[in-house]
Every structure is written in structure tokens, then in C-alpha cells.
């Protein structure tokens, strides 16, 4: 099942990179090629946080940037995912069936 999921996530990643390339006025495959083309590595990490009766005591993934080119996050209804922007932390809204797209450090530089 993970293999099938990974195929779909890779296709979505490549589609998004193509759209971003177009939006930047580049060739459709520019960002994909810049990240390694067909030799690019894809990594899947699974962090699952079940509902917690005392979220004030829960520890999750510490604040970080993503070193990747693009990160696709599939959140669940458990709150906690936040985004840091303009020196403030903002809660990411949970939207069923949505994917959060995060532009990683490799594209921002």
C-alpha cells in the first residue's frame, strides 16, 4: 500500500513542480531537473499523533525548516501543525482531503 501511495505522491510532486516552473516563467521541467530529474530522491516520513487528553504536555516534531525541494503534508484532525511566518506561529487549518504544500529550502535559496 505504501508503494502505491508513493507513486501518487511522486506524480503530485512532479505536477506541482511543473506548475511552479511555469509560474516562474521557466521550462515546465526546470525545477524537477534542478532537484535531480529522474535521479531525484523521494522520502516518505510518517508522523502520527493521536488525540491527546493533555495537548499542553505533548511533544511533537520540533520547529524546523525542510531541506527538501517540496514537502507534501497530509494532516489529520489532530491540531498542532503550525507555520512560522513574519515572526509569528500560525495554526494550519485542517481541511479534510487537503494536502499542504510546503516549498522547501532547496527552492527558496
Buried (B, 14 or more C-beta within 10 A) or exposed (E): EEEEEEEEBBEBBBEBBBEBBEEEEBEEEBBBBBBEEEEBEEEEEEEEBEEEEEEEEEEEEEEEEBEBBBBBBEBEEBBBBEEEEEEEEEEBEBEEEEEBEEBBEBBEE
